[in-house]
C-alpha cells in the first residue's frame, strides 16, 4: 500500500518509480481524486459546523421568545445535504484506497532496470557443478526408475501437478524439511511457528495477494484461502499492532504445505516436481526496523544460502530487475540451484525486502525508543528453502550411475544413518 502523503509531496518521484516498473504514470489521477475528496471533506465539515452553530442560535432565540423559523429551515436543509457530502467523501476514499492497493511497490534505487528476467543480474556463485561420467537424468526419471515417485497415481487422485512420493524418497523429503527448520531455528535465530494453512481475506490482502492475485490462490467453500506460502500467516501475526522498537527484529520460520493454482503457468514445467499445486516450503519472515531492513535482507539471503552450502549443492544468487520483481517487493534476491538433469540453474529461493508496503496494508507499526511518534515497520520474507525443489536438487546432483542416490552427509542423521537410496 502506498502512502498518499508521499505521493502528494513527490508525485514525480512516484511516477518515476512506476516507470521503472514499466507502468504508466498514476500520480496526477490519484491527486485529482484526492483533491475532490478533500473538497468533499471540507464541505462536510463546514456544513456540520454551520448546523451545530445554527442549532445553538435556535436555542438562544427560542429562550428569548423570538422567531427561529429561518434558522430551523437552514438546519433542516443542512441535514439533507450532509449525508450526500459524507457519502461522497467515503466513496472517493474507497476509490483512492482501491487504486493504491492495486499498484505494486516501487523498486529500490539500486535495483537494475529491465523489462523481464533477461535483465536480472548475477551477483555470485558458490560450488562447482559436478562432472558426471554418465549422462545425468532428470529427477522424475530417477524417481520412476526407483519406483518411489508416482505422477500417474497422483493424477488419478488429484489431477495434474501433483505427485505421490513413496518410501525412502518420502523420508528424504521429510528429512530435508526437518534439516532446514533445525538450521534456521538452531543457528540462525528464527522462532518456529506452526500457523494455520487457511486465512481470511484480510490476511491475504495484508501481504498483497488480494485483490490482484486471487486467481493464483485456492479458495475454500467457507471463504478461506489456502496459503500460497507461510509468508501470509507469519507476516500477518503483527498486523494491527504497535511493537516496541526493542522487539525488533522479529524472525519467524515455518515448515508448511503451500497451495498455488499456477494460473499463469500453462505449458510451463509440466513434467516433474518443479511446479506443483501443493508443495512443502520452509519460509523465513523478518519484521525489521526501517533503518536496518537492508542489512536484514542480506542476512536472510545468507541464511537461505547456508542450506545449499551444507548440502553441497552448487548455486548462484541473482538480483531481480524492476520488470521481474514481485508485487510487494522493493528488492529481491533469487537463489538458483544447479540441476544437472536440466543442465541449468533453477530458482529454489526468493528473498524479498518489502519495505513498509505490507505494513501499511496491515497497519503494523512500532514505537521508537525516542518516543517521537509511531513508525511503520519493514517486512521481509524468503524461502529457506522450497523443500520439493531441494529434493529435486539432491536427487539430480547426488545421483549415481547405478540409479541410486547418495544421501548428503548433512541429512544422514535424519535418515537413520542411511548413506544411499536405491
N, C-alpha and C positions, 0 to 999 in steps of 0.2 A: 504494500500500500504506500502510495506516495504522500508526502507532506504538502498540503495545499499552500501553506505559507511559503515554503521554499520555492514553489512554482511562481507565486506572486513576486517574491524577491528576485528570482533569477529565471525568468521564462526562457531566455536564450540558452542558458546552460541546460535547462530541462530538454529543450528541443534538440540541442547538440548531442545529448546522451541518447535520445531516441534515434537520431540519425545514425549514430554509431551502431545501433541495433538493427539498422536497415528499415526503420519505421518513419512514417510521416510526422511532421510537427503537430503537436496537440495543445500546446500552451495557450494559444490565442482562443481556441474554442472553449477550453476549460475556464479561462479567466472571464470570458464573456458570460458564461453561466454563473460564475462566482459573483460577477457584478450584478446580475439580475437577482441572485439570491440575497445579496447584501441589501439591495434596494427594497426587496420584499421584507426583509428583516427589519429595516429601518421604518418602513411604513407600518408594519405590525406593531412595533414598539411605540411609535408615535401615536397610533390610534389607541393603544392600551393606556398610554399616559394621559391622553386627552379624555378618554372615558372616565378614568379614575378622578381626574381633576373636575370634570363636569359633574360627576356624581356627588363630590364633596360640595360643590357650589349649589346643587339642587337641595341638599340637606340644609345648607345655611339659609337659602331663600325661603324654604318651607317653614323653617323655625321662626322666621320673621313675618310669616304670613303672606309672602309675596307669590307672584306667579312664575313658576319654573317650567312652564309648558314648552318653551322653545328649547331649553336645555334638555328636557326629557326627550323631545323629538330627536335631538342631536345624538344623545346616548343610544337611543333605540336604533338609529341609523348606523352608528359605530358598531353596535353588537351584531348587526347583519353583515358588515363589511369585514370585521376582524377574522372570522373563520376562513374566508377566502384568502386573505393575506397569509394566515398561518399555514394553510394548505399549500399555497404557492412556495413558501419557504421550505416546507417539508419535502415537496415533490422535487424542487430544484436541488436540495441537499442530497436526496436519494439518487438523483441522476448524476450528480458530480461524484458521489461515492462509487456508483457503478462503473463510471468511466475510469476512475483512479484504480479500482480493483482489477480492471481488465488490462492495464498497461504493465508490461514487465519491468523489473528492476533496471536501474541504469548501471552500465558497466563501470568498474573502477578505471582510473586513468591509465593504469599500466597493463590493461587487458589488450592484447593485439586485436586490431580491427580486421574484419573479413566477413564474407557472406555465409560461409559454411565450414565444415570440418577441414576443408583443404587449406584453410588459413590458420589452423591450430599450430602451435609452436612446441617442438620437443625441447624439454629442459635438461633431461639427464637419463642415463640408462644404468641399470645395475644387472650384473651377471652376463654370462655369455651363453647363447643358445647352444645346446648340446649337438655335437656332430654324431649322428647315428650311422652305424654300419649296415643299416637296413632302411627301407622306406617306412617312415613313421606313419601310423594310422590315426584317423580321427577318433575322438573319444567314443562316438557311437558305434564305430566298427569294433573297437576294443571291447566295449561293453557287451556287444552282441556275441562276439566270439567267446566271451567268458560266460554268457548266459545269465548275466546279472543286471542287464539294462533292457527294459521291455517297453518299447514305444507302442507296439501294436496292442498289448494288453491295456495300457493306459488309454489308448484311443477308444477301445470298447467301453471303458468306464466313463470317460470324460470328454473325448474328442481330441482334436489336435492340440499340440503344445503342452502336453503332459507326459510324464514318464513314471514308470514303476522301477525303483531300484531294489535289488534283492541281495540278501546275504552279505557278503563281505563289502560290496560297494555301498550298500545302505549303511553299514557300520562305519565305513571310511568317511562318508558324508557327515555322519553324526560326530565322528572324531574331529573332523576339520572344524565344524562349528564350535565344539567344546574347546578346542585348542585356541581358536580366535578369541572366544569370550574370556578364557582364562588369561590370555596375554593382555587384553585391553583392560581387564579389571585388576589383575595381579601386578602388572608392571607399569601400565600407562595411566592409572589413576581414574578410570571411568567406573561409575557406580552402575551395577547391573540392575536393570528394570525388567519386570515381566508385565508388559502393557496389554490392554485389550486389543483384539485384532479387528474390531469393528468400531467405527467412530461416527459421530453425528456431523451434520452439515457444518457446524461452526468450527470444528477441528479441521476438516478438510479445507475450509476457507482460510483458516489461520495460517496454514503453511503454503497456500497458493494453489492447491489442486482444484478448488472451486473458486469461481464458477466456470472458468475457461476450459478445464481439462476433465470434466465429468465423464466424457466418453472413454477416457483411459482407465476408469475405475469400474469395479463391480459393485452394484448396489443390491441390498437385500430387500425382501418384501416388508421389512419393518422400518425402512427408511434409513438404515445404517449403510455405511460404506466400508467394504473390506479394505484394509490398509494396503497401499501400494509399497510402503516402506515404513519401518518403525519410526522414521523421522516425524511422521504425523502425530502419533500419540506422545512421543517423548518431548517434542518441542512444545506441544500444547499444554504440557503439565505446568508451565509457568504462565499460561495465559491469564489475563485479568489479575495479575499480581504486581505488587511493588516489592522487589527484593532489596536487601541491604547490599551495599557495594562490597562489603567484606565476604559475602556469599559467592562472589564471582571469582573465577569461572566455575560454573556448574558443568560437570562432564558426566554424561549418561550413555549407557550402551545396552543393547538388547539383541538377542537372537530370536527372530520370529519368522514364521512364514510370511510371504508377501504375495499380493494378488494384483495382476495387471491384465487389462483386456488386450493390450498390444494393438489398439485400434489402428494405429498408423504403421503397423509393421507387416502389412500384407506382402507376401513374397520374400520377406527377409528372414534368413536363418530358420528356414522351415524344417531342416534336419537337425537332430541332436538336441542338446540341452541349453544351447546358448540363449534362446529367447523363449521363456515359458510363461504360461499364465499363473503358475504357482511355483514359488522357489523360496529357499531359505537365505537369509542375509543377516550378518551382524552389522548393526547400524551404530554409528557414533554421533552424538549430538553434544554440542558445547553451547553454553549460554555465557557470553563474554562481555567484558567492558568494551565500549565503543573504541577506546583508545588502544586496545590490545587485541582486537579481533584479527588483525593481520598476522600477528605472531602466533595466535591460536590456530589460525588456518594452516600455517606452516607446520606446527606441531601435530595437528590432526593428520595431515598428509604423511608425515613421518611415521605416525602410529600405524597407518594402513600399510605403508611400505614394509614395516618391520615384519608383518605376517609373511610376505613373499620372501623376504630375506631368510627368515627362519626355515622356510620350506625349500629354499634353494631354487626358486623359480625366477628366471630372468624377466625383467620388466622395464618399461620406460615410463616417464612422467611427462605429460604434456599440459600446457595451459590452453584452455579453450578460447577461441576468438569470440568476438562480440556476436557473430551470427550463429554460433553453435552452443551458446550458454543456455542454461535452464531459466525458466520464467522468474524465479525468485532470487537468483544469484547476482552478486556483483563481481565475483571472480570464482572460477572453478578450475581445479586440477583434476585431470583424469589419469588414472594409473592403468596401463595396458600390459597384460601379461603375455609372454611368448607362448604361442600354441604351435608346436612343430607339425601337428597333423594338418593345420591350415597354412603353415609357413608364414604366419604374420602375427602381429600383436593385436590383442583384443581387450576392450575395456573390462576391468574387473573391479574398479572402484572409482567413485566420483566424489571429490571433497569440495564443498562449496561454502563460501562466506556469503551470507545473505544480508549483511548489514542490519539496518533496523527495519527492513521491508516487512518481514514476518511479524516482528514485534509490534508494529503499528496495527497490523490486522488483528493481532491477539490482545492488544492493549497490555503489553508486558514491559514494565519499567523497573528501574532501580533507583534507590535513594542514595545519592552521593554522600560520602563521608563529610564533605564540607557543608552539607545541608542546603546547597544552592539549587533547589528545585529538582524534581524527578526527571530522569532521562530514559529514553528507550534503550533497551539492551540490544546487543547484536546476537544473532543466532547463526550457528554453523552446523553442517551435517556432512557425514561421509560414510562410505561403506568400509567396514573393517574386517572382512570383505564379503562380497557375494559368495555364498557357500557353494552353490552349484557350479559356478564358473571356476572356483578354486578346485573343486573336484575334477572338472574337465582338465585344468592345467596340470594337476598332479598325474592324472591318467596318461596324458599325452607326453609329458616331459619325463615321466618315470617308467614308460613302457619298455618292455624287453622284447627281443626277437622271438622268444618262445610264446609270446602272448600274455605273459604275466605282467604284473605291475609291482615295482618296488615301492615299499611304504617309506616315505621320508622319515628320517630319524626323529624329527620333532613330533611325529604323530604316533610313533610305535607304543609309547606309554598308554595312549588312548585305544590302542588296538590289541591290548593284552600281550605286547611284545612281538606281535606278528611282523615279519620283515617283508612279506610279499603277499600279493593277492593273485590267485590263479586256480 
